[in-house]
Amino acid sequence: MFKSLAFVLRIAIAWGFVVMMVAAMYSSVPLIGRFELPIILLVMGTMALVIGGAFSHLRRVRLIAGHIDGDTLGNRQKRLVEIPLEAGEAFDLLDAAIRELPGAEQIQSARDSLQVKAKVARPRTYGEHPLRRWNPLLWFGLPRNQLQATVTPAGDSGRVALICEPENPAWSDWFLVDDGTNYENAEAIVRAITRRIGERRRGEQASAAQTATEKELTEAKLNLLHAQVEPHFLYNTLASAQLLTRSDPVRAEAMLGHLIQYLRRSLPNVEGEMSTLGAELERALAYLEILKVRMGDRLDVQTDVAEALRTTPMPAMMLQTLVENAIKHGLEPRTGGGTVWIRARRDDNTVAVTVADNGEGFNSKTSGTGIGLKNVRERLRLRYAGAANLAVVANFPAGVAATLTVPANGHNPNA
């Protein structure tokens, strides 16, 4: 209440001083100055309109802001907003928010200096005033507002200084009111910035949720692959072991031992953790040993994986996929068979695992559908976000070499 009365009193005193000066000048005019009634009516009418306009400003500010204090009553409003974005992105967001402001015109946007200036047409809050030009609160000054916004870089964020004010000199605030329009403009821009930041965050969360869903689906497929063994491979292995039990029990026992090892390594990982190069190598070698029993001298296996590299984290079944491709599409179609090489090398923070063969190579008749390699690349993308890759090239003088490169610590170094 005290602030409201003080505001009305300030406006009344300012206008009272002006009215007294006008009355003094009127009384000094010869002949006309003798007639006191016109100047009395002018003084009373002017003061009534001024005080009425001041109370109208108070009521509207209370309606907009919900309370009255020195900040809400002022014609000139300032806001400091911290935007959690890089300065350039913060400027783009601010510029878009200002352009959405109703009545914004003559917008001057300077991205290099991170400044935005604009004029804002002041709405006719109460429609066309019945007194029009006879209203003392409209006697001088421009019925238009202006704003200036500056973005200051602050590390990874941008700090916005927003000023909304009438397009009149500061001394006019003693006589004129803006009916809370600059307070409205400042709050509208802050709301627009907040809304856009919220939309951006929701978009990022939706993208992250989608990525997480894709990752979960991939992991679910991986668990399914863990839980099942290729039927034809299992049937053929058991059938071969059954035949060998009659002719060569020792080889049959060796084949069943490798099959047990392979099945043990193929059980799903209930904790969902990464496998290791060593564990994947044991699975692949067990698979190859079974095939060596079946293929005999047609298959040769050579490995070169240092013991220190066997603890390297690696997604399960990836090495197995590369080995199976080398057998199915490279060596099995060849009458004379061939060799499978498995090598691993470390280079700085990455480990490269290569599976090579000297089989058919890129032969359209034996190249398959490519689904296995596509799944490997997709899993690498979801797991490492670009920090791992799969390269498949022709091997010299024959065959194919597939190289899987993963971070040595199992994590994305850019994360």
C-alpha positions in Angstrom: 0.0 0.0 0.0 2.8 2.4 0.9 4.6 1.8 -2.4 1.3 2.4 -4.3 0.6 5.6 -2.6 4.2 6.8 -3.0 3.9 6.1 -6.7 0.7 8.0 -7.2 2.0 10.9 -5.1 5.2 11.1 -7.2 3.2 11.3 -10.4 0.8 13.8 -8.9 3.6 16.1 -7.6 5.4 16.0 -11.0 2.2 17.0 -12.8 1.2 19.4 -10.1 4.4 21.3 -10.6 3.8 21.5 -14.4 0.2 22.6 -13.9 1.2 25.3 -11.4 3.7 26.6 -13.9 1.0 26.7 -16.6 -1.4 28.4 -14.2 1.2 31.0 -13.3 1.8 31.7 -17.0 -2.0 32.0 -17.6 -2.5 34.5 -14.8 0.2 36.7 -16.2 -1.6 37.1 -19.5 -3.4 40.5 -19.7 -7.2 40.5 -19.6 -7.5 36.7 -20.1 -5.7 36.1 -16.9 -8.6 37.7 -15.0 -10.8 34.8 -15.8 -9.8 32.1 -13.2 -12.5 29.5 -14.0 -10.9 28.1 -17.2 -7.6 27.5 -15.6 -9.1 26.0 -12.5 -11.1 23.6 -14.6 -8.0 22.7 -16.6 -6.0 22.1 -13.4 -8.7 20.0 -11.8 -9.3 18.0 -15.0 -5.6 17.4 -15.6 -4.9 16.2 -12.1 -8.0 14.0 -12.1 -6.9 12.3 -15.3 -3.3 12.0 -14.1 -4.2 10.4 -10.8 -6.8 8.1 -12.5 -4.2 7.0 -15.0 -1.7 6.3 -12.2 -4.3 4.1 -10.3 -5.1 2.3 -13.6 -1.4 1.5 -14.0 -1.3 0.2 -10.4 -4.2 -2.1 -11.0 -2.9 -3.5 -14.2 0.6 -4.1 -12.9 -1.0 -6.0 -9.9 -3.1 -8.0 -12.3 -0.1 -8.9 -14.5 2.6 -9.5 -11.8 0.4 -10.5 -8.9 2.2 -8.0 -6.6 3.4 -4.4 -6.5 6.9 -3.3 -5.7 9.5 -1.0 -7.1 10.6 -3.4 -9.8 7.1 -4.2 -11.2 5.9 -0.6 -11.1 8.9 0.7 -13.2 8.5 1.6 -16.8 12.0 0.1 -17.5 12.6 -3.5 -16.9 15.8 -5.5 -16.8 16.3 -9.3 -16.8 19.4 -11.4 -16.5 18.9 -14.9 -17.9 21.4 -17.8 -17.8 21.0 -20.0 -20.8 22.8 -23.4 -20.5 24.0 -23.3 -24.1 27.1 -22.1 -26.0 26.9 -18.3 -26.7 26.1 -18.7 -30.4 23.3 -21.2 -29.7 22.0 -19.0 -26.9 22.0 -16.0 -29.3 20.0 -17.9 -31.9 17.5 -19.0 -29.2 17.2 -15.4 -27.9 16.8 -13.9 -31.4 14.0 -16.4 -32.2 12.2 -15.6 -28.9 12.3 -11.8 -29.6 11.0 -12.3 -33.2 8.0 -14.1 -31.7 7.1 -11.2 -29.5 3.8 -9.5 -30.6 4.3 -6.1 -32.1 8.1 -6.6 -32.6 9.4 -4.6 -35.5 12.6 -3.0 -36.8 14.6 -5.9 -35.4 18.3 -5.5 -35.7 20.2 -8.7 -35.1 24.1 -8.7 -35.0 25.4 -12.2 -34.4 29.0 -11.2 -34.3 28.5 -8.9 -31.4 25.7 -11.1 -29.9 23.2 -8.2 -29.7 19.6 -7.8 -30.7 17.7 -4.5 -30.8 14.0 -4.1 -31.6 11.1 -1.7 -31.4 7.8 -3.0 -30.0 4.5 -1.4 -30.8 2.7 -0.6 -27.5 -0.8 -2.2 -27.6 -3.9 -0.1 -26.8 -4.5 -1.8 -23.5 -7.9 -0.3 -23.0 -8.8 0.3 -26.7 -9.1 3.8 -28.1 -9.0 6.3 -25.3 -12.2 8.4 -25.2 -10.3 11.7 -24.6 -7.6 10.8 -27.2 -5.3 13.8 -27.4 -6.9 15.5 -24.4 -5.5 12.8 -22.1 -2.4 14.4 -20.4 -0.7 11.0 -20.2 -0.5 11.1 -24.0 0.5 14.7 -24.4 4.2 14.0 -25.2 6.4 11.0 -25.8 6.1 8.1 -28.2 3.6 5.4 -27.5 6.1 2.7 -28.4 8.5 0.5 -26.5 12.0 -0.8 -27.3 14.3 -3.6 -26.2 17.9 -4.5 -26.3 19.4 -7.9 -25.5 23.1 -8.8 -25.2 24.5 -12.3 -24.8 27.8 -12.6 -22.8 29.8 -15.8 -23.2 30.3 -17.6 -19.9 32.1 -20.8 -20.5 29.7 -23.4 -21.8 26.7 -21.1 -21.3 25.5 -17.7 -22.4 24.3 -14.9 -20.0 21.6 -12.7 -21.5 21.1 -9.1 -20.3 17.6 -8.0 -21.5 16.4 -4.4 -21.2 12.8 -3.4 -22.0 11.8 0.3 -21.8 9.7 3.0 -23.4 11.1 4.8 -26.4 11.3 8.0 -24.4 14.0 9.7 -22.2 14.3 8.5 -18.6 12.9 11.9 -17.3 9.6 11.1 -18.9 9.0 8.4 -16.3 8.1 11.1 -13.8 5.0 12.0 -15.9 4.1 8.9 -18.1 3.3 5.3 -17.4 3.5 2.3 -19.7 0.6 0.3 -18.2 2.9 -2.6 -17.5 3.7 -3.3 -21.1 7.4 -3.5 -20.7 7.0 -5.8 -17.7 4.9 -8.0 -20.0 7.5 -7.9 -22.8 10.3 -8.9 -20.5 8.4 -11.7 -18.9 7.2 -13.0 -22.4 10.7 -13.2 -23.7 11.9 -15.0 -20.5 9.0 -17.5 -20.9 9.8 -18.0 -24.6 13.5 -18.7 -23.8 12.4 -21.2 -21.0 10.0 -22.9 -23.3 12.6 -23.3 -26.1 15.2 -24.7 -23.7 12.5 -27.1 -22.3 11.7 -28.3 -25.9 15.4 -28.7 -26.6 15.9 -30.8 -23.4 12.9 -32.9 -24.2 14.2 -33.5 -27.7 17.6 -34.6 -26.2 15.9 -36.8 -23.7 13.7 -38.4 -26.4 16.8 -39.0 -28.6 18.6 -40.5 -25.6 15.6 -42.7 -24.8 15.4 -43.9 -28.4 19.1 -44.7 -28.4 18.7 -46.5 -25.1 15.8 -48.5 -26.6 17.8 -49.4 -29.6 20.6 -50.5 -27.4 18.3 -52.6 -25.3 16.9 -54.2 -28.4 20.3 -55.0 -29.7 21.3 -56.5 -26.3 18.1 -58.5 -26.3 19.0 -59.9 -29.8 22.5 -60.6 -28.4 21.1 -62.6 -25.5 18.9 -64.5 -27.9 22.1 -65.3 -29.9 23.8 -66.4 -26.7 20.9 -68.7 -25.8 20.7 -70.5 -29.1 23.3 -72.4 -31.1 22.9 -72.7 -34.9 20.9 -75.9 -35.3 22.7 -77.2 -38.4 26.1 -76.8 -36.7 24.9 -78.6 -33.5 23.2 -81.4 -35.5 26.2 -81.9 -37.7 28.6 -81.9 -34.8 26.6 -84.5 -32.9 26.2 -86.6 -35.9 29.9 -86.5 -36.6 30.7 -87.4 -33.0 28.3 -90.3 -33.2 30.0 -91.7 -36.3 33.5 -91.2 -34.7 32.5 -93.1 -31.6 32.6 -96.3 -33.7 35.7 -95.6 -35.9 37.8 -93.2 -33.8 36.6 -92.8 -30.2 39.6 -90.5 -29.3 38.6 -88.0 -32.0 35.0 -88.3 -31.0 35.9 -87.5 -27.4 38.0 -84.5 -28.5 35.1 -83.2 -30.6 32.6 -83.5 -27.7 35.1 -81.7 -25.4 35.3 -78.8 -27.9 31.6 -78.8 -28.2 31.2 -78.5 -24.5 33.7 -75.7 -24.4 31.8 -73.9 -27.2 28.4 -74.3 -25.5 29.8 -73.1 -22.1 31.1 -69.9 -23.8 27.8 -69.5 -25.6 25.6 -69.3 -22.5 23.9 -65.9 -22.1 25.5 -63.4 -19.8 22.7 -62.6 -17.3 24.6 -59.5 -15.9 24.7 -58.0 -19.4 28.4 -57.3 -19.0 31.0 -57.1 -21.8 32.9 -60.2 -22.7 36.7 -60.2 -23.2 38.9 -61.0 -26.2 40.2 -64.0 -24.3 36.8 -65.5 -23.7 35.7 -64.8 -27.3 38.9 -66.4 -28.6 38.3 -69.5 -26.6 34.8 -69.8 -28.1 36.1 -69.2 -31.6 38.9 -71.8 -31.2 36.5 -74.3 -29.8 34.3 -73.8 -32.9 37.3 -74.1 -35.2 38.6 -77.2 -33.5 35.2 -78.9 -34.0 35.4 -78.0 -37.7 38.9 -79.3 -37.9 37.7 -82.7 -36.8 35.0 -82.6 -39.5 37.1 -81.0 -42.3 40.4 -82.7 -41.4 43.4 -81.4 -43.3 41.3 -79.0 -45.3 41.3 -76.5 -42.4 44.3 -74.9 -40.7 44.1 -72.4 -37.9 46.8 -69.9 -36.8 46.4 -67.5 -33.9 48.6 -64.6 -32.8 47.1 -63.0 -29.8 49.3 -61.7 -27.0 48.4 -62.8 -23.4 48.2 -59.1 -22.4 45.5 -58.4 -24.9 43.2 -61.2 -23.8 41.6 -59.0 -21.1 40.5 -56.4 -23.6 36.8 -55.8 -23.2 34.8 -56.8 -26.3 31.1 -57.3 -27.1 30.2 -61.0 -27.1 29.7 -63.0 -30.4 31.5 -60.4 -32.6 34.6 -62.4 -33.1 32.5 -65.5 -33.6 30.6 -63.8 -36.4 33.8 -63.0 -38.2 35.1 -66.5 -37.8 31.9 -68.1 -39.0 31.9 -65.8 -42.1 35.5 -66.9 -42.9 34.4 -70.5 -42.8 31.0 -70.4 -44.5 31.8 -67.9 -47.3 35.5 -68.4 -47.6 36.8 -71.9 -46.9 33.8 -74.4 -47.0 33.0 -73.7 -50.7 36.6 -74.5 -51.6 37.5 -78.1 -52.3 41.0 -77.7 -50.9 39.9 -75.7 -47.8 42.4 -73.2 -46.5 43.7 -71.3 -43.4 42.0 -69.0 -40.9 44.2 -66.5 -39.1 43.3 -64.7 -35.9 45.6 -61.8 -34.9 45.4 -59.0 -32.4 47.5 -55.8 -32.2 47.4 -52.8 -29.9 47.9 -49.3 -31.2 47.8 -46.5 -28.6 44.3 -46.7 -27.0 42.8 -49.2 -29.5 43.1 -52.9 -30.1 42.6 -54.3 -33.6 41.5 -57.9 -34.0 41.8 -59.4 -37.5 40.2 -62.6 -38.8 41.6 -63.4 -42.3 41.2 -66.4 -44.6 42.6 -67.4 -48.0 39.3 -68.6 -49.3 36.9 -67.6 -52.1 37.1 -63.8 -51.3 34.5 -61.4 -52.5 32.6 -63.9 -54.6 29.0 -63.1 -55.3 28.1 -66.8 -55.1 29.4 -67.2 -51.6 29.2 -63.7 -50.1 25.9 -64.3 -48.3 23.4 -61.6 -47.3 25.7 -59.5 -45.2 23.3 -59.4 -42.2 26.0 -60.6 -39.8 28.4 -57.8 -40.6 25.6 -55.3 -40.7 24.6 -56.3 -37.1 28.2 -56.1 -36.0 28.5 -52.5 -37.3 25.2 -51.5 -35.7 26.2 -52.9 -32.4 29.5 -51.1 -32.6 27.7 -47.8 -33.3 25.4 -48.2 -30.3 28.1 -49.4 -27.9 30.9 -47.1 -28.8 29.3 -44.1 -30.6 31.8 -44.0 -33.4 34.9 -45.0 -31.4 35.0 -48.5 -32.9 34.8 -49.8 -36.4 34.8 -52.9 -38.6 36.8 -52.9 -41.9 36.5 -55.7 -44.4 39.0 -55.8 -47.2 40.4 -58.3 -49.7 43.2 -60.5 -48.4 46.3 -61.0 -50.5 46.7 -63.2 -52.5 43.2 -64.6 -51.8 40.4 -64.4 -49.4 39.1 -61.7 -47.1 40.4 -60.0 -44.0 38.0 -58.5 -41.4 39.5 -56.2 -38.8 37.5 -55.2 -35.7 39.0 -52.1 -33.9 37.7 -51.3 -30.3 38.9 -49.1 -27.5 41.5 -50.9 -25.3 39.5 -50.0 -22.1 36.1 -51.0 -23.5 34.7 -47.4 -23.3 34.2 -44.6 -25.7 37.2 -42.2 -25.2 35.1 -39.3 -26.4 32.3 -39.8 -23.9 
